Structure formats: structure tokens, C-alpha cells
């Protein structure tokens, strides 16, 4: 689906009430982001769904020690980012 370093744009920022109890940072519709990683995820109905981590947004780990990700369906592809630019942008992000 998406690859680390790839540019994406948020197309869906409608989150359920109470989401800020789980996430301290949320994507905003229309903003561009860079994919940090893709992982298997679980949605609110306990179904499997690919999750995405973003360079610009880092959330605190949950009670299981796992950072919550965002459903990949909330994002659309942008032009690909070069490896050099990805390295430059991720050097300034603290994990």
C-alpha cells in the first residue's frame, strides 16, 4: 500500500468522540504527511486493517506499549519523496 518515505495527504479526519483519550496528535484533512511505517492494525470493530505511522505525528504508546496508528484508508498518495528528502525530514523528528 504505502511505503516509508512516501508522501500522502489526509482525506478523512472525522474521528469518533473521545479519540483524544488515545491519540495526542491527529492528522488534518488536506494536510500532507510522510509515511514513517505501515503495520498491521485493528479497527474499532476489532477487524484487521492496515495502519500508518506518520513522520510528523508521534503518539504515546498504549497500555500494551504500542503506538496507535491511523487507518491507511484515511490517506491518499502524493508524489513520491526522494530518499534524501525523507532522510532530511526524519533526522529532525524524535521518536
PyMOL commands that set and color helices and strands:
alter all, ss='L'
color gray80, all
select helices_A, chain A and resi 19-21+72-74+83-91
alter helices_A, ss='H'
color red, helices_A
select strands_A, chain A and resi 7-10+32-42+48-54+70-71+75-77
alter strands_A, ss='S'
color yellow, strands_A
deselect
rebuild
show_as cartoon
